[in-house]
Amino acid sequence: MTDDDLVAAVRAYAADQELPVPASPEDAAAFERIVGHPMPELLKRIYVEVSNGGFGPAEAVSLRDTGDWFSDCEDIAMAYRELADPERGIPPGIVPLMDRGCTMWALIDFKTADGQMWDWDPNLCCKEHALAPLGQSLAGWLTDWLNGTMPDGSYPHRELSARNCSAG
């Protein structure tokens, strides 16, 4: 799928879900200043052209508080401040995007133009191995979600690697 196809597909999903109105370009720019990196263009387009949160397999956190919280955090800046911490093993520029429940998060790398996706799941093994790259861009990840091929719960390859963790 092209970015235009993905934006249209997420827009169709959002219309059926009564999601918040789009965020403003200023909201996106303000968050980019907090992170210190530009937002991947596809993510910015979805926030600014489609909906200020609530889209995706686990409902993306809003760029600014809309009154509809899609996690325990009112907005993505709060999630970033709370989760993006070197003590947790999450380097700067890796941004919590969707709260998957049970302390699991889908994260996106703002340091990559295509928004490489990461998983945070401290339940699998230990804090040292909680963060792992998924090896796919935001576009591929959203395509899996829209096609119904997104795993429910932990990612299967993460569960297999966790069994070999000696730190837990």
Secondary structure, DSSP 8 states (H G I E B T S, - for coil): --HHHHHHHHHHHHHHHT------HHHHHHHHHHHTS---HHHHHIIIII-SS--TTTTB--SS--S--SSSSSSHHHHHHHH--GGGT--TTEEEEEEEETTEEEEEETTSTT-EEEEE-TTSS-GGGSEEEEEEEHHHHHHHHHTT-S-SSS-HHHHHHHTT-S--
